[in-house]
Amino acid sequence: MIGNPFHVLSTIDSTNNYAMAQVNAGPVADGSTFFAMEQTAGKGQRGKQWLSEPGENIMLTTVLQPALALPQQFMLSVAVALGAYDFFAKYAGDDTRIKWSNDIYWRDRKAGGILIENVLRGSVWQYAITGIGININTPHFPDSLINPVSLRQITGKTWDSLALAHELCHCLEERYSRLHPAVFDEWLEEYKSYMYRFKEPALYKINGDIFQGIIMDVLPDGRLCLEKGKTMLELGFGEVEFVVVK
C-alpha cells in the first residue's frame, strides 16, 4: 500500500536518490514512501532541480513494484498522474490540469511534477522509483522560475504539508490498487480530458524552432500527437517543449 511504511526524513539530497539507494541495498516493500522535510538537490524531469524551503511543500518518493511489463510503463505514468490530479484538484479545484507528460498545472502555472525512474533486473521491471514534488505553502518564488504556483497562493490558506502528503498517498493508492490493462483505455481518456492545452492552439518548441501547434491525442505508449500545420507529429518524452510566456 502506498504510504505504508511512510518514512519522514529531515534533510537529504533527493528523495529519489534516497529511495534508489534503498532498493540497491536490498528488497523494499511495494508502496514504501520517503518524505523529506528538506532536500538539497531535488530531481525533476530532464535534469531540472526541484527547489523547496524546509517543511513547506510535498517532496516524496514512493517505491512501486508494478505488475506490468516494461512496454506498459506509460500505464503506470497515467495512474500516478491521475492520482496526483485527484489530490490537487480536491483542494485547488477544476482549473487543475495534467501537463504531458507528468506535471500538475493550475491554469497556466506549474504546481507540481512527477519523475519516475525504473529499476530493471535483466528484462524484468522490478521497481518504479516514483518521485512527486508539489508546491504547498511557498508564498513567493524566485524570479528565475517562469510559471510556478503553490496551493497557498491559489487558496490563500496555509496547509499542513505532512498531512497532505498522507492524503496524496491515499489518492495514489486509489489508482495504483486498480492498475490493470483492463482499465487503461478508460484512464487514458480520463487523462486526456484533464490535459493542459488539449486540442487548443498553443506554442511549442522543437530543436529551437517555435511554432503553433495543437495537441490532438496521446497514444497508449505515451507519445504525443501534435498537429503542426498539415503535419501530425508523434513525439516522445523530451522531444518537444511547451512554450510558456511569463
MARVOLUM-503221 format. One record per residue: residue in one letter; y, x, z of N, C-alpha, C, O in turn. Coordinates in steps of 0.001 Angstrom, whole numbers, plus 500000, padded with zeros to 6 digits. Last residue first. Example, Ala and Ser with C-alpha at 12.3 -4.5 7.8 and 13.67 -1.06 7.14 Angstrom:
<pts>
s497750512850507080498940513670507140500030512900507870501138513409508039
a494310513190507800495500512300507800496700513200507800496681514236508465
</pts>
This chain:
<pts>
k534179505839480473534589505743481876535780504823482025536266504619483137
v531694504774478362533130505042478439533570504817479870533366503737480426
v528677506100477354529348505310478386530802505733478440531105506921478552
v526111506016475154527489506482475302528201505537476260528313504337476009
f522850506940475765523781505820475805525180506399476003525402507188476921
e520960509068473662521827508910474822522661507647474668523122507325473573
v517613509813472714518861509101472458519637509008473761519049508886474836
e515382511129473541515780511317472144517088510616471794517616510801470697
g514457510594476072515228511806475876515729512018474465516435512993474207
f511567508904474991512430509261476108513148510577475829512530511554475404
g511706508039471450511057508318472721512066508700473783513263508806473515
l512446505522469082512874506700469828512124506828471145511933505846471862
e512693504412465939511788504325467083511919505621467861511553506690467372
l515196502729464087514713503967464682513771503657465834514024502743466618
m515759501123461197515227500888462531514613502188463039513632502683462484
t518670500831459170517503501617459568517073501246460981517913501073461863
k521044499835458445519874499170457880518569499879458252517505499566457718
g522545500652461424522804500180460066521611499399459557521208498408460166
k520098501048463509521265501831463096521541501494461643520863501984460741
e518377499701466155518853499423464801520136500207464549521125500059465267
l515792500983467964517245500943467878517660500778466426517337501607465575
c513288500660470095513596500307468706515093500055468604515601499047469095
l511833503057472161512960502149471977513182501910470494513256502863469718
r508541503324473516509552503720472537510595502618472351510287501426472380
g506552502402475208507832502784475778508890503191474784510043503387475168
d504312501339474169504204502734474605505526503275475135505628504454475474
p505130498783473381504246498926474550504067500358475033503706500574476190
l508672499044472543507257498986472192506390499205473429506864499755474424
v511452497047472684510786498168473340509301498009473069508731496951473336
d514146496152470434512834495960471042512465497206471847513078498265471709
m516779496535469657516093495341469188514767495084469902514309493944469974
i519894497711470336518515497759470828517836496447470459518261495377470893
i522032498756467834521596497587468604520145497804469035519273498050468201
g524857501013467420523507500529467177523197499332468053523997498943468904
q527237503241466240526995501923466820525593501465466442525201501527465277
f527138506769467106527115505651466165526935504341466923526535504329468087
i527428510236467149527714508987467853527824507862466835528519507989465827
d525488513052467121526024512005466237526192510716467027525212510161467523
g524172514768468836525610514911468683526275513858467824527503513772467795
n521524513776468762521844515112468230523333515276467931523712515846466908
i522729510616469103521513511354468779521926512676468142522596512695467110
k524192508106471051524323509460470517522942510069470299522093510045471190
y525762504842470778524656505733471146524898507099470522525694507244469595
l527452501825471620527489503192471104526340504029471664525994503942472842
a526408498487470623526925499468471574526850500856470945526263501038469879
p525570495075470319526114496277469674526728497210470720527477496771471592
e522639493911471945524099493922471933524586495179471210524058496261471466
k519933493868472542520412493086471402521931492903471408522448491887470945
f520599494984475745519547494497474849520138493540473816520759492536474164
r522227496193477653522615496266476236521536495747475279521581496064474090
y519659496438479988521061496735479712521251496907478206520530497670477563
m517110493990480397517588495268479884519092495307479646519699494346479173
y515787491772481213516714492363482176517404493616481634518198494237482341
s514089491221479147515081490195479495516126490719480478517226490173480566
k512376493401479178513373493304478106514460492282478441515619492458478063
y510840492683481440511610493932481420512718493849480374513868494188480655
e509578490419480421510500490292481548511421491513481623512626491385481842
e508001491608478457509010490626478062510037490426479172511228490280478900
l506405493156480144507257493826479161508343492875478664509485493291478470
w505031491197481563506001492040482260506919492769481294508094492978481597
e503410490145479534504363489282480240505442490118480923506625489783480865
d501905492414478873502723491750477852503795490884478497504947490884478065
f500591493012481356501602493903480787502481493218479754503695493421479756
v498573491752482613499922491229482877500992491983482094502170491633482160
a496270493115481866496363491685481545497771491128481748498132490132481121
p496395495724482902496726495491481489496910494021481128497632493708480181
h498054495517486061496800495423485303497181495192483843498184494534483567
l499436495269489168499475496042487930498105496063487262497130496560487824
r499713494102491568499288493218490468499238493948489128499025493332488083
s500664496054493202499389495437493580498848494522492488497660494201492479
y503157496579492062502075497559491918500713496938492221499722497262491566
r504763494378492846504451494637491429503200495511491296502301495210490510
e504743494575495604504509493269494981504157493425493508503333492675492985
e505545497211495986504142496851496230503802495510495593502691495326495096
l508284496989495468507444497811494600505976497435494755505247497350493767
c509036495380497628509218494885496257508373495680495263507811495111494326
h508419497139499748507766495830499653507867495275498230506887494760497694
c510192499221499219508745499466499167507977498158499040506992498082498305
l512608497867499716512296498355498374510800498603498231510206498229497220
e512348497547502480512376496364501614512074496743500168511361496020499473
h512539500210503279511297499472503545511220498217502668510149497869502173
a515173500622502471514102501412501854512746500749502084511902500730501188
l516572498979504195516495498599502783515417499396502051514812498890501106
a516287500481506527515697499141506460515564498684505013514562498072504641
l517773502727505711516358502869506046515649501518505993514537501419505475
s520369501736505335519630502268504188518139502412504479517320502234503577
d522008499067506212521054499968506854520130500505505763519217499809505319
w525331498817504773523933498432504911523135499496505665523532500659505744
t528493497262504586527730498465504895526309498057505262526103497075505974
k530021495370501897529315495473503179528675496849503326528357497513502340
g530961494877499387531943495039500448531336495172501824532051495098502823
t529257494734497212529232493631498182530338493696499221530634492694499872
i529783496995495615529552495689494996529770494557495986530388493545495657
q530006499093497402531138498778496536531000497394495920531996496698495726
r527413498986498509528588498760499355529804498399498518530557497495498881
l525857499738496380525738498365496875526923498021497772527380496878497786
s527816501723494074526930501553495224526886500086495631527762499299495273
v527983503360490921528371502251491786527372502187492930526210502558492765
p529207505646488334528347505239489445528875504014490172530051503667490061
n530000506874485771529988505423485997529117504987487169528348504037487024
i530392509757485806531049508876484838531121507431485314532189506821485269
l531391512194488101530368511213487732531016510108486913532066509585487284
s533679513548488728532808514141487709531689513197487276531103513377486208
d534858512348490849535371512007489521534487512548488406534539512066487275
p532440511296493295533243512337492644533688511900491249532975511171490559
f532853508031494851532061509020494130532972510085493531534149509821493283
h532905506193497899533625506799496775532731507866496149531949508519496840
p531003505121499632532251504385499398533019504879498183533699504104497511
t527556504636499658528606505560499224529898504791498935529902503900498086
n525389503044500386526604502996501205527716503944500771528732504044501460
i523519503147498062523650502030499000525033502003499648525774501035499474
n522023504040495150523284504156495881523468502928496769523561501804496275
i518735505193495047519619504035494873520850504219495753520740504515496943
g516051506849493585517306507002494303518200505816494009518406505467492847
i512646507527493578513670506496493366514891506828494216514775507061495419
g509746508977492170510971509120492938511995508062492567512185507744491393
t506469509236492179507476508264491753508701508324492658508695507791493767
i503937510771490822504934511072491854506203510319491467506917510714490546
a500901509677490279502230509483489702503228509663490843503344508807491720
y497740511347489970498876510875490762500089510631489861500270511284488833
q495740511548487926495399511467489337496516510870490181496274509993491010
w494447510981485004495748510743485631495508510524487117495113509432487526
v492376513368483512492452512223484429493838512160485058494342513155485578
s491865515573482075492466514464481332492638513223482203493000512156481708
g492517517720484654491885517630483347492596516564482542493809516642482345
r494415515924486476493275516791486754492391516716485521491613515776485357
l497954515592486582496685515423485879495648516382486444495965517504486838
v500666513873487671499769514960488047498415514674487420497801513642487690
n503945513012486502502497512805486525501752514072486925502144515185486573
e506815511681487807506191512935487387504679512805487567504201512519488665
i509463509555487340508017509595487554507473510892486966507646511169485779
l512420508517488649511806509664487981510328509701488340509974509861489509
i515129506293488499513706506473488783513216507683487997513555507854486826
g518293505361489974517455505955488941516044506180489438515794506249490642
g521246503265490382520060503997490812519275504543489640519548504236488480
a523576502253489381523325502095490813522142502919491292522045503237492477
k526016502697486969524686503122487422524563503037488940525328503654489682
r527639500048485235527676501162486180526282501436486750525490500522486977
d528246497728483915528195498967483129528113500208484010528478501301483577
r526289495742485966527263495686484868527162496979484060526082497297483562
w524366498032487391525087496811487754526295496751486825527195497589486887
y521136499454486718522565499299486460523081498004487083522346497035487273
i518692501798487132519146500488487590520664500446487445521379501292487982
d516678503435484661517846503393485537518115501954485950517809501014485216
n514600504066482740514332503862484162515553503985485056515465504593486123
s515307504303480070514013503738480389513870503370481862513108502465482203
w517143501310479849515996502061479347516224503541479549517308504012479205
k518372499854482693518756500658481530517546501494481113517000502271481897
i518268496709483945517450497908483791517921498625482537517874498065481442
r520833495154485985520132495393484724519238496631484842519428497477485716
t522660492666487743521754493814487785521001493922486465520583492914485894
d524023490352487824524579491387486953523747492669486982524092493648486321
d522892488703489750522390488607488379522997489617487414522527489731486282
g522824490672492861522978489510492005522551489702490565521938490706490201
a522518492446494923523667492648494030523844491522493022524896491418492392
y520222491672496321521459491920497056522690491976496157523784491596496577
k518297491241494397518301490380495589519619490494496341520082489520496935
a518569493335492656519147492045492268519210491080493445520073490203493488
f517087495310493973518540495432493881519198494105493533520265493784494055
f514353494313493896515029494699495137516547494641494987517223493993495787
d513887493907491177513716492801492127514471493084493421515139492208493970
y514273496563490238515178495482489827515107494332490827516139493835491276
a512072497796491379513409498239491774514457497194491402515408496963492149
g510068496365490004510134496323491457511500496740491971512035496120492890
l510662497102487374510790495699487769510856495559489287511609494734489804
a510088499844487511511441499399487166511665497949487581512734497603488084
v507337499718488084508258500319489047509692499873488774510431499558489707
a506360498485485739506122497882487050507105498413488090507645497644488886
v507157500340483757507684498972483745507528498324485115508457497682485605
s505605502550484527507055502660484467507711501285484503508707501087485198
l503034501524484143503492501852485493505011501941485530505636501455486473
m503106501266481353502854500089482193503338500338483619503971499476484228
f503330503834480437504544503015480409504357501717481192505335501127481649
q500717504829480579501660505186481635502941504359481601503584504194482638
q498486504560479042499076503322479559500192503599480561500579502705481314
p497425507048478486498216506394477429498888505095477877499762504579477180
l495978507464480974497266508115480742498061507493479591499285507410479698
a494707504389482333494547505591481522495924506170481219496919505446481211
l494940503308485752495260503177484336494905504479483632494816505535484258
a495425502813488549494110502641487913494305502356486430493896501313485920
p497592505193490044497409504009489197496036503985488541495550505001488044
q498462506209492760497231506534492045496881505351491144495966504588491454
l501594507509493929500752506427493424499535506986492704499568508072492125
v503828508201496372502730508810495627501752507710495225501155507058496082
t507319507814496344506018507264496707504961507854495783505170507989494578
t510315508996497635509261509194496649507986508578497183507618508793498338
l513828508272498064512425508282498475511515508575497292511890508426496129
m516759507515499185516180508636498445514730508737498892514445509234499981
i519383505387499555517924505443499476517528506618498598517909506704497431
n522200506600501563521561505960500418520042506018500503519486506628501417
e523254507891503807523995506808503161523150505969502219523362504763502093
g522063510107505014521849508789505583522489507628504861522292506480505257
p524311512464503685523227512194504632523217510752505139524226510244505628
e525193511664500245525552512115501582524447511719502566523722510755502324
s523804512737497143523957511716498164524374512362499471523959513480499776
l522787513109493734523649513516494830523805512383495831523923511219495449
w520376514364491722520751513112492372521504513477493643520930514090494543
q520760516252488686520615516159490129521029514781490611521886514119490026
k518796516253485659520028515965486380519747515880487883518657515492488303
g516536516596484087517029517729484852518305517482485631518852518418486214
r515795514167483000516388515173482112517083516281482892518081516841482439
q516312512181485963515750512386484639516533513454483881517735513632484073
g516756514005489071516885512846488203516264513143486852515748514237486627
k516246515163492366515920515277490943516112513948490233515690512900490722
g518243516786494864517554515608494352517395515649492850518285516107492134
a518735518934496653518544519166495212517764518012494612516755518216493938
t518966518162499251519942519128498754519835519383497262520732519979496665
q518934515114501001518256516045500107519302516898499399520366516420499006
e518529513303503989519401514157503181518534515007502268517520515557502699
m516582511575504717517931511285505181518953512097504385520074511653504140
a513996510595502547514852511685503023516190511149503513516851510373502824
f510704509444502662512117509052502635512942510185503229512617510685504306
f507734509039501100508532510049501783510007509723501567510496509724500437
t504657507297501222506069507324500847506834508298501727506614508373502936
s501572506454499790502281507281500775503714507512500306503957507873499155
g500201505189497767501311504478498387502048505254499453503052504774499978
d497113506646498414497874505830497469498955505056498212498663504348499176
a497125509665500308496762508256500165497684507546499188498885507813499141
v496273512786499012497342511968499584497010510511499302496653510161498177
p494368515820499317494458514395498971495603513693499709495866513973500879
g496401518884499094495204518113499398495394516654499068496459516265498588
a498514520309498045497845520846499233496551520112499560495687520667500238
n499498518814496008498930520113495653498158520726496814497266521550496614
v500527516711497411499337516459496584498701517769496129497494517822495891
q502694518048498702501631517399499480500378517191498639499273517467499106
a504296518881496600503664519897497442502527519299498260501511519956498488
m505156516388495706504319517206494835503605518291495635502439518588495376
a506771515627497853505550514872497568504605515674496684503391515646496885
y508813517560497549508036517486498789506714516764498548505660517228498984
n509830516931495024509259518253495273508357518235496505507275518821496503
n510739514325495581509695514544494575509030515909494761507808516025494665
t512709514811497482511513514065497889510395514220496864509221514244497234
s514154517999497802513916516843496938512661516130497408511654516775497701
d514806519607500050515459519820498756515349518579497885516337518149497291
i515607517901503158514700518616502259515415518817500929516494518268500705
t516110516781506376516759517450505249515720518219504443515031519087504978
s514177514676507550515597514900507832516303515503506626517027514798505923
l512031511983506609512312513413506644513807513625506840514615512837506349
v509669509639507372511113509872507347511363511362507564510956511928508579
h506999508141505715507449509343506418508963509495506259509477509481505141
f504798505666505870506194505867505496506735507016506342506906506873507553
p501390505148504577502394505506505587503788505731504988503943505953503787
n503087502695503209502154502849504323501173503977503998500231503779503230
g504542502392500928505267502407502190504381502525503406504872502461504533
i502174500581499129503397501385499051504195501252500352504481500147500811
m498805500846500000500000500000500000501245500882500000501347501822500789
</pts>
